[in-house]
Amino acid sequence: MIRKVLVANRGEIAVRVMRSLKELGVASVAVASEADINAPHALAADECVILGPAPASESYLNTKALLKAAKDTGCDALHPGYGFVSENASFTEECEKHGIVFIGPSAESMRVMGSKTASRAAMTDAGVPVVPGFHSEKGSDDELFEKAKEIGWPILLKASAGGGGKGMRVVDKPDAFASSLELCRSEAKVSFGDDTVYLEKYVTNPRHVEIQVFGDFEGNIFALGERECSVQRRHQKIIEESPSPAVDANLRKRMSAAAVEAAKAVAYKNAGTVEFLLDEDGSFYFLEMNTRLQVEHPVTEMVYGVDLVAAQVLTASGKPLTFDPKTLAPRGHAIEARVYAEDPAVGFLPQSGTVALLREPMIPGLRIDSGVAEGSEVGVYYDPMLAKIIAWAETREAATARLRAALEQYVLLGVQTNVNFLIDVLGHPTWESGKLTTGFLGQAFDPWTPPELPLEALALAGHAPSQKSSTHENRSSTQLPTPWQEWGAWRSLTEN
């Protein structure tokens, strides 16, 4: 059994991984940049190693520093979380060379699935449905244009090494192709160091539905249902749920079977996610495979009653799982909302500041994975996600009501968040109907206007610490008047 794990990440996912490690009786070591010395994840572990300055390139992405930290603290394994080094095949191999177990899939699986072109080729060979498209590592601009005409407009240009919506352009007419391709290549080069671009048929009004897969230490691969991830802004998910309101038992069986075949094609081991575009007619197409734990994994855990992180550690240890996948069945409905430090009213612009007050709701059926605490500095160096609020209930309607209630009771002062936006999304008729598409937010909330503060809130605002201030050294929750702890979701707004 693995004895000690270096958690090579920060924020809510690092805290979440450490929670499972503690339950397994496994020691944990945190890593932190100089900006995160007092962050919750740095304080949650048994030990903490400071990696270097705040920029991720000098800390969380510094693979040499990560390996040294693991060796110096006697770790026999490393959990990457998601982001940072979680899909770095070369780093995975370096861990193995130094006798450190990488809690995740093999480097080869990462390489195949990390390349959009290689993964599409592998999926085609495995019989997994893919979106019609054209891929060529050395495809010229003229060749891409001719293939685009053959496939038909609109088409989608995508960076081969891309992700997170970067290096992606929708082209709906021939005249826009050349300029879109130039922008796509440029963004891909800057973001990923590789300007290889491929094209796909653009599926109009699709859903984004993904299947959780898992490969155990004996080589068995199974699926744990689907997650609906269509509520996205700029190709980034903000609300996810399981099960999907669009997936019935028959479709779930077909999509799960395709996802398992996708994982088998690369001899996949440990936790992974196969993402699909789901068309209105029930057709689905392979989009990509994320060779790591997903941000939205809690909804699967709550519906299926499993701990995916514990399963990852057991599999990496060569131990059997604590559950039988053949007997698992979904129960109820779970919805996750991501709380970001951003302003939805101005293009979801990231925000920064100091968390002056944090009050998290306590409701049955609620789970909060948080990466901040009172006094936490929210800077500009890392992803602006602060926390995930996940609600479970017997039905989708009840889970929605529970999550909205939780968001209305969630208090975070000092940094502007998207909480009011999330509340509005969960109250929109399209959400309530379950007829979601990836274009939902752009169609329903562009632009979005924040709610006006009630008069009572405006009166109290004069007694609260200014969120425009960049200094919060002398502010504490004891200095805040108690009425601020009794108001609704408007508390997360900055002063105007």
N, C-alpha and C positions, 0 to 999 in steps of 0.2 A: 504494500500500500504506500502511495505517495505520503511523505511525512511533512514536507514544508514547501510552500508554493510562493513564488514571487508573483505578485499581481501587477502586471506591466500595463497599468492604465490608471485612470483618475476618475473623480466624480462618482456619479451614482452607480455605474457598473462595477467599479472597484469595490465599493461598499457592499454591493449585492453579492459579488463573488466571495468576499470575506465572510459574509454571513453563512453561506453554505459550507465553507471550509471549517468554520468553527463548529457547526453541527456535526461534521464528519470527524472532528477531533484532529484536524490538520492545521499546522501552524501557518501563519500568513506573514508575508513581508510586503509592505507597501513601498512604492517609489514615488517621489514627488519632486517637482521643480522647486526652485527657490521661491516662486510665487505661491506654491501650494504647501508650504511647510506646516501651516496650521489648518489645512483643509480637512474635512471630515474623513476622507479616505486615508489620509496620512495618520490620523489619530485612531482609526478603527483597527489597524493591524497590530500584530504582536511586535513587529519591528518596522522601522521606516528608514529608507536610504534616500538621501538627497542626490538627485542626478546631475543637476546643473541649472543654468539660467532658465528663465520663463519660456522663451521660444521652444516649441515642441522639437525642433530640429536639434536643439542642444540638450534636450531632456528626454521626453517620452519617446522620441524617435531615434535616440542615440543608442543604437544596438550594442555598441561596445560597452557603454556604461551599464546597460541592462544586464548583460552577461556577467560583468564584473560584480554587480550588485548581487546577482543570484549566487555566484560562486563564493563571494566574501561572506554571505550570510548562511551558507550551507544548504541552499535550496536544491531539492532534487527535481523540481518541476516549475513550470512557468505557465500562468494563465494570462492570455493577452486581452481578454474582454472583447470589445469591438472597436474598430478604428485603429489608429496608430499602427502597431506591428502585427495586428491580428491576421492579416492576409499576406504577410511578407514571407514568401517561400524560402528565400535565402537565409533569413533569420531563423526560420524553423530548422533548417539544416545546421546552422551554427549551434543552435541549442543542442541538437543531437550529438554533434561532434564533442561538445563539452560535457556530455553525460547528463544533460538536463532534459527532462521530458516536456515536450511542448504539448499542452492540453488543447488539442485540436486535430485537424486532419493532417495528412502527409503533405510534404512539400510538392509532390507531383500532382496531387489532387488540386492544390491551390493554383499551380501553374496552369493547368488545363482550364479550370473554371475561372481563373483570373483574367484570361484572355477572351474577349467577346467572340473573336473569330474562331479560336480553337475550341471553345465550349460549344459554339453552334455546330461546328463540324462533328464533334463528339456526340452531340444530341441527335443530329441527323442520322448518324450511324447506328445509334441506339434505338431509333424509331420514335423518339420524343418529338412531338409537333413543334415546329419553329415558325416564326413569322417569315414570309417570303422576303428574301433580301439578297444582297451580294456582298461577298467578303473576299478581299484580296490584299495580302500584306503589301504588295507593290502596285496596287491599283492606281492608275493615273487619274487625274481629274476628268479627262475626256471619257475614259472608260466608265467611271462612276456615273457620269451624266447619261451615257447611253443606257446603262443598266437601270437608272432611275426612270427613264422614259419607258423601258420595257415593263417594269413593275407597275408603273402608273402612279399619278399624283393623288394625294399627298404622300411624301416619303419622309423618313426620319433619318437624319445623319447622326451617327454616334461615334464617339471616340472608342477605339478598340480597348484601350487600357483604362477606360473611364468608369465613373460612378458618381452618385450624388447629383445627377443632373448636369454635371460639367461636360463640356464638349458635346453638346447635344442641340440639334436644331431641327425644327419641323419646316419642310419646304413644300408649299402647296402649288407652286407654279414654276415652269422652266426658267423664267427670267430671274428668279430669286436664287437659283441653285449655286451659281459661281460665288456670289458674295457670302452665302450661308456656309458653303464649304470652306472658304477662306477663314471665316470666323471660327468655325468648328475646329479646323486644324490648329489654328493659333491658340485657342483655349486649351485644347488637348495637350499641346506642346508645353504650355506653361504649367498646367495642372499635373500632368503625369509624365512629362519628359518624352512623350511619344505622340507624334502627330498622325498616326495611322487612323484612318476613318473608314467606317463601313456604312452601308445603308440598309434600311428595312422598309417594308410597306408600313405606312402609318395607320394603325388601327384606330378608327374614329370612335370616340366615346367608349373606350374599354374600361374594364375594372382591373385593378391590380390585386391579384389574389396569390398568396404564397403558401407553400406546404412545408411544414416543419418535418425534417427527416433526421434520422439518427442511425449511426452505424456502431454496433457494439464491438467489444474486443474479440468476439468469435467470428466476426465478419457478417453478422446478420444486419440487414438494413430494413428499417420500418418507418412509417409515416405517422405523425401525430396531428392529423387534421390540418385545416386551413386557417389562414388569417386574412381578413379583408383589410387592405391597405390603400384604398383608393383616395382617402382624404389626404391630399398632398398640396403643399405650396412649393412651387419651383422644384418639382420632382422630389421633394423631401416629405416624408410621411409626418403627420402630426397627431392623427387619431387612428387607432387600429382596433379591430375587434375579432373575436372568434366565438362561434362560427360566423361565416359570411352569410348575410341574408340572401345572397344569390345562389348559394350552393346547396343542393339537395343531396340526399344519400347517394344517388346514382352518380352525380357529377363528382362528389367527394371521392368516391371509389375510383373513378377514372383518373382524376387529377392526382390522387395519392399514388396510384400505380405508375403514372408517368414520372412522378417525382422520384419514386424508388428506382425506376430504371435509369433515370438521370444519375442518381448517386452511385448505382452499381457500375455505370460506365466508367467511373473514375475510382472504383474500389474505395468508396468513401468511408471514413471512420470518424466517429464523434458527431457533434451537433452541426447541422447545416440547414440551409433554407433554399428551396427551389422556387423561384418567382415566375409567375405566369401572367400574361395578359389574357383576360377573359372577355370574349366578345359577347355582344347582345344575343347572338343566336346560340350561345352555349359552347362555341368553339374556344379552345384555349391554346396559347402558344408559349413556349419556353422563352423567358426573358433573360434570366441569368441565375447563377447559383452563388449564394453568399456562403463562403467556406468558413463560417464562424457562428457564434451566437448572435442573434438579432436583438436590436433594441426592444422590439415588441414581444420578446419571448414570454413575458409574464402572463399575457392573455392565454397562451397555450397551457402554461403551468396551472393557471387557476381553473381552466375548463377540464383539463385532464388529470389534475391532482398529482402532478409530478414536479420534481426539482431537476431541471435540465442541467444546472451547473453541477450538482452532485453527481448526476449521471455522467457528465463529462469527466469528472475527476475519477470516478470508478472505472470507466472505460480506459482512460489513460493509464490507470494502475493495473490493467489486466484483470479487473474484478467484475463479477456479474452485476447486473443492475438490480435494484431493490424492487422492481416492478416487472410484471410480465406484459410486454407490449400487446400480446394477443388478447388480453383481457381488458385493456383500457378502452373506455368509451367516453365521449364528451358528455358533460353535464352542465346545463345552464349556459350563461352567456357572460363574456368578459369584454370590457372596453378599456383601452388605455389612451390617456391624453398626455401629450408631452408638454411640459411647462418650459417655455423658452424665455430667455432675457432678450426680448425683441419688441419692436413696435409694429404691429400689423397694419396700422393706419398709414405708415410711410414705407411700404414695400418690405415689411418684416425686417427692418433695419436692426442689427444687433445692438444691445444696450449694455452698459457697464455701470458699476457702482459697488456699494457695500450693502450687504443684507442687514438692515437695521432691526428688523423684526420678522420673525417667522413663526407662524402658528399653523400647524397641520391638523386637519379634521380627524376625528376619531369616530368612524362609522363602521358598523358590522359589514363585512363583505368588501372592505376597502383595503388596498395595499398601496403604500407610497414608497417608491424607490427614489431617494433624494441624495444629491451630491453637495448640498449646501447647508449651512447652519447660520444662526445669527452671528454676525461679524465676518462672514465669508466675503472675500473680495471676488467679484465677478469681473474679469478683465477681458481683454481683446485677443488673448493668445489662443483660446481653445473654443470648442463648439459651445454655443450659447445655451444648450439644454441644461436646465437646472434640476429637474425632477420629472418623474413619471407618476401619474395618479391612475390607478387601475381599480375598476369597480367590477364586482361579480354579483350576479343575481340569477334567478331562475329563468327570466325572460329578457329579451333585448330591451323591451320598454322599461322594465324595472331597473336594469343595469344602467340605462341612459339616465333615468331619474336619479339614481344613486350617485352617478358620476357628476351630474350637474350640481347636485346638492353639495358634494364634496368640494367642487371648484368654487362654489359660492362661499364656502366656509374657509377656503384656503387663503391665508394671509401672508403676503410677502411685501415688505416695505423696504425702500431704498434702491430698488432696481425695477424698472418697468418690465412687465411680463405680458404674455399673450393670453392670460387667464380669461379676460372678458371675451376675447375672440373665440376661445374654445367653448365658452358657455353659449354664445350665439350660434356656433356651428351645431352644437348638440340640440338646439331648439329649432333648427331650420326644418321646414316641411320635407325637404329632400332627404335629410338625415332620418327623419322619423319614418319616411316611406321605405327606406333601405335601398332606394334606387340610385345608388352612387356610381359615379364615374371619376376618372382621374381629373376631369375638367370641372368637377363640382365647385371647388373653392373659387376658381377663376370666374366662373359664371355667376355665382351667387354672392360673392363678397369682394368684388372689384369695382369701386373701392369699398373699404369697410370703414364705418364711422363709429368710434367708441361711444358708449352710452354717456349721456350727460350725468354729472354728479348730482345727487339730491341736495337740496338746500342745506339739510343737516350736515351732510358731508363737507360742503363748502365751509360751513361754520367751524367744523372741527379741524379742517385742514390748516387753519392758522396756528393750531397747537402742535401739529405734527412736524417732524424733521423734513426739511426740504429735500426732495429727491433729485433736485438739480444740483445740489451741493456735492462737491467732490470730496469733502472731508467729513468723516463720521466718527472721528476718534473718540469724541466725548459723548456720543449718543449711546444709550442702552435702552432696553425694553422698559426698565423701571422709570425712565424719564418720559415715557409716552403716556398720555391720559388714557384711562381704561376704556372710554367709549370707542376708541379705535379697535378694540378687540371684539366689538359687538356689531360691527357693520358688515355689509355684504361684499360682493366681488369688486366693487369700485375701489377697494383699498389698494389694489395693485397698480392703479393708474398714477402717473406722475402728475405733479401740479402743472397747470397751464399758466 
